[in-house]
Amino acid sequence: MHVLILHASPKKKGGASRFFAGLFSLFLPGTRKKTVSINSRQDFQRALELFPGMDVVCFFVPLYVDGLPSHVMEFLSQAEKYCKNHSCRFRLYAVSNNGFVEGKQNRPALHMLQAWCERAGITWGGGIGIGGGVMLRVLGTVYPILIGIILLQMAVSFFSTGIVPSGLWRSFAIQIFTWLFLNSGVLFCMARLSSAIRREQVLTDQFTRVMIPSFLFIPIANIFMILSSLFQGRFLFALLKREK
Ligand SMILES: Cc1cc2nc3c(=O)[nH]c(=O)nc-3n(C[C@H](O)[C@H](O)[C@H](O)COP(=O)(O)O)c2cc1C
């Protein structure tokens, strides 16, 4: 099975859509996958030329103003003509993520992609809406660092004293468990999406979110946004030199 993973954030580096696309490719072992970014017009033709050979196209998009980003609309308009002229036969699945915590806010974006499928003569396979996409993306950077620090402490302790204190094992287990828990909704939905793709089934749209209660999400997101604007949108990303 040939699967094309398209991530469509306008961000050139990093970004939540790219993060989810990378995560989802882990759920597709044994398939022939290709991952392509369409963050600007220059990428459109290269992505379109891959369409005819694909059984599945999986679209990873950010929610912009309760809809799809404008460059994605432009891409879809070109893709509609391309698909009609080249008799593309793939099934389209989509994963949309947003900044607010409710995954259901992605419903209009998924509907727009479904409507595009009807116009372009493509089979709609269903999709996932993920709330708190930015937070999950940031946690995807923070947790590996935390876990790396604990592993370093464990290594130092082992080589200096010959034992690893049980407290370090406990911290290690807590960090892994917490990270998995926060991502559990996304991991579960991605497993369902992967199963639908393999069985060539239509997935009823799934909505999930970062597993943090809203009363905690809102103050954490506010603090992040205040710090982010103080550092001109580059807080944490500047620190980690991962994203513009
Ligand atoms: C121009 C713009 C519009 C946005 N509109 C919404 C919105 O309507 N609802 C929402 O929940 N998040 C909105 N967001 C937040 C993004 O959906 C969120 O940051 C997403 O994770 C970005 O994904 P990316 O990093 O792949 O670009 C918007 C962000 C931008 C830059």
The ligand as a MOL file (V3000), in Angstrom:
LIG
                    3D

  0  0  0     0  0            999 V3000
M  V30 BEGIN CTAB
M  V30 COUNTS 31 33 0 0 0
M  V30 BEGIN ATOM
M  V30 1 C -3.6910 32.5790 11.5470 0
M  V30 2 C -4.0370 31.5590 12.6080 0
M  V30 3 C -5.3710 31.2510 12.8520 0
M  V30 4 C -5.7150 30.3140 13.8500 0
M  V30 5 N -7.0370 30.0290 14.0750 0
M  V30 6 C -7.3590 29.1400 15.0450 0
M  V30 7 C -8.7260 28.8470 15.3140 0
M  V30 8 O -9.6500 29.3660 14.6770 0
M  V30 9 N -9.0140 27.9800 16.3140 0
M  V30 10 C -8.0220 27.3660 17.0440 0
M  V30 11 O -8.3350 26.5810 17.9430 0
M  V30 12 N -6.7060 27.6060 16.7860 0
M  V30 13 C -6.3600 28.4750 15.8020 0
M  V30 14 N -5.0390 28.7270 15.5330 0
M  V30 15 C -4.0200 27.9630 16.2420 0
M  V30 16 C -3.4900 26.8120 15.3580 0
M  V30 17 O -4.5520 25.9970 14.8930 0
M  V30 18 C -2.5440 25.9470 16.1740 0
M  V30 19 O -1.5020 26.7620 16.6350 0
M  V30 20 C -2.0000 24.7790 15.3960 0
M  V30 21 O -1.4330 23.8660 16.3150 0
M  V30 22 C -0.9340 25.2330 14.4000 0
M  V30 23 O -0.4430 24.0900 13.7340 0
M  V30 24 P 0.9620 24.1820 12.9410 0
M  V30 25 O 2.0150 24.3630 13.9950 0
M  V30 26 O 1.0650 22.8810 12.2260 0
M  V30 27 O 0.8730 25.3610 12.0060 0
M  V30 28 C -4.6910 29.6600 14.5750 0
M  V30 29 C -3.3560 29.9890 14.3300 0
M  V30 30 C -3.0350 30.9220 13.3680 0
M  V30 31 C -1.5790 31.2590 13.1140 0
M  V30 END ATOM
M  V30 BEGIN BOND
M  V30 1 1 1 2
M  V30 2 1 2 3
M  V30 3 2 2 30
M  V30 4 2 3 4
M  V30 5 1 4 5
M  V30 6 1 4 28
M  V30 7 2 5 6
M  V30 8 1 6 7
M  V30 9 1 6 13
M  V30 10 2 7 8
M  V30 11 1 7 9
M  V30 12 1 9 10
M  V30 13 2 10 11
M  V30 14 1 10 12
M  V30 15 2 12 13
M  V30 16 1 13 14
M  V30 17 1 14 15
M  V30 18 1 14 28
M  V30 19 1 15 16
M  V30 20 1 16 17
M  V30 21 1 16 18
M  V30 22 1 18 19
M  V30 23 1 18 20
M  V30 24 1 20 21
M  V30 25 1 20 22
M  V30 26 1 22 23
M  V30 27 1 23 24
M  V30 28 2 24 25
M  V30 29 1 24 26
M  V30 30 1 24 27
M  V30 31 2 28 29
M  V30 32 1 29 30
M  V30 33 1 30 31
M  V30 END BOND
M  V30 END CTAB
M  END
